[in-house]
Amino acid sequence: MDNGINMFGYSFRVKIRGAYLRRCVLTVLMWALTCIANVIAALWMQSPSALVLAAFVEVPLIILTASVFRQEYDYELDDGVLTVARISGRSRRREIAEIPLRKATLVAPLNDDVLRKCESERPARTLDVTSGAEGADATVMLYPDEKGRLTMICFDANERFMKAAKFYCPWAVSRF
């Protein structure tokens, strides 16, 4: 049966913005302050070798913290299980959540009514894996995690995901 969602497979990747950008600005500020401190120390010591030593301190610091600037979230829906992963740099992929859609109690686009309903449910944990971009279609899902605690997750979803979610958990999908 062709349901238009490619054998119930769905994959979507977004780059995050917002608080992530503040962290990037703080990292650049840390680089600049470290560079200034190293130059001042080198001038105070009045030694050209101190400048070389400052460069040996600064370059590894930049290399080690540069991966902060590229961070994405990856959403995959495969056979009724939504997997949310954070990709740092270009190589480190860490799964944040694995959610069976059949256990979801609410799947709805994010708006004030949905937030009030979610607050009345009092989730024990909240995950925000949205991109923070203007015009992104944020979606809220309530589900019990593996420990039985009610969890709310906010993520970017499109109409294709909503169609797949309606197939796996029609009782939970709401249009509000």
N, C-alpha and C positions, 0 to 999 in steps of 0.2 A: 504494500500500500504506500503510495507516494503522498506524503503529507506536506510537501513543500519545504521541509526543513532538513533535507539531506540525511535521511535515515536517523533522525532525532539527534543529529550532531550539530553543535553550535559552538563557535569559537569567536571571541571578541577581545581585542586588546586596546587598552587606553593608556595614555600617558597622564600622570597625575599632575595637578597644579594646586595652587592655594597654599596650604601650610608647607607643602613640599618646597615651594619657591622660597618661602621664608628661610627654610633650612639651607637652601643653596646660597642665599645671600649671606647668611651667617658663616657658612664655610668660606666663601670668598673673603669676607671680612677677617676671618681667622688667618687666612693666607697672607693678606696684606699686613696685618699686625705682626705676624711672625717674621715677615720679610723686613719690615721696618726695624724691629727689635734686633734682628741679625745684623743689619747694616750699621745701626748705632753701636752695637757691641764691637763690630769690626773696626769702626772709626775710633772708638775709644781705645782699643788695643793698639791702634796705629800699625797694623800689620796686614800686608796683602794676603797672607795665608789665612787670616781670619775671614776674609771675604770668600775664599774658596771653601772654607769650613761652613760658612753660612749657606752657600749654595748646596753643599752636601746635605745640609739639614732641610733646606726648603724643598728641593726637588722630590725627595721621597715622600714628604708630607703631601705635596700636591698629587703625586701619583696614587698614594693610598686613599685619599679622600675624593678623587675625581669621580669615582663610581657613584657618588651620591647624586650626581647631576642627571643620571639616566635611570628613572624608575618607572615601571609600568605595572598595570594589573592585567591579568589574563583570566577571562571567564570562559570555561568550557562546559558545555552541556553534552553529556554522552550517556545515552540510555537511561535518562531520568535522574542522573546525578550531576549536580552543578559543582564544578571544582573552581575555586577562586585561588589564584596564585599571584604572588608579588615577584616581579623580575627586577633585580637590582643590577645595575651595570648592564651588561649584555649577556651575562652567563649564569648568574646565580638566580635560580628559580626556587621559591619556597611556597609550598601550599599553605594557604591560610585557613581555608575551610573546604569541606567536602559535604555537600548538602543533598540528600535524596529528596527530590521534589515531591514525592508522594507523602512525605512527612510535613510539608509546609502547611501552615495554617493561614497565611495571608501572603499574596503576591499582588502588589498594586503600584501604580505610578506614585511617586512622592508628591504629596500636597499636604495642606494643613489638616484636612479631615483624616487622612491616613496617619499623620503624626499623632493626632489626638487619640486615635484608636490604638496605635502602638503604645503610647504612654499609659493608656488605661490597662493594657495587658501587662505592663511592668516587666519588660525583658531584663534578664539578669546580665546580659552582655550585648553590646552594640558594636558592630563593625562598620566602618565607613570606608569603602573601597571605590568611591566615585572618582572621576577625573577632576572634578571641580570646574570643568569648562562651562562657559556660558552656553545655554541651549542644549546641554546634554540631557537625555531622558533618564533621570534617576528613578530607580525602582526600589521598593522596600519589600523585604521578605521576612516573615516571622517563621521560625522553625525551632523545634527542640533539638539541642545538640546531643552528642553521644552520652553526656552525663545527665540528660533530661532537663537541663536548664533552657528556658525560652531565650532565644537569641534573635536579635534584629540585625539584618545586614542591609546596607544601602549600596547599590551598585548601578552602573550604567547598563541599561538594556534597551534593545530596540524591539520593533514589532515582531521580528522573527523569533526572538526569545519568548515574548509573551505568547505567541502561537504555540510554541513547544511546551511552555508551562501550562497552558490551558489544556493541552493533551494529557499531560501527566497528573495534574492536580486541578481539575476544573472547579472543584468546590472552593479552592483558595484564591483563584484569580479574580480580582475585582477591578472594575474600571473607575470607581469613585468619581 
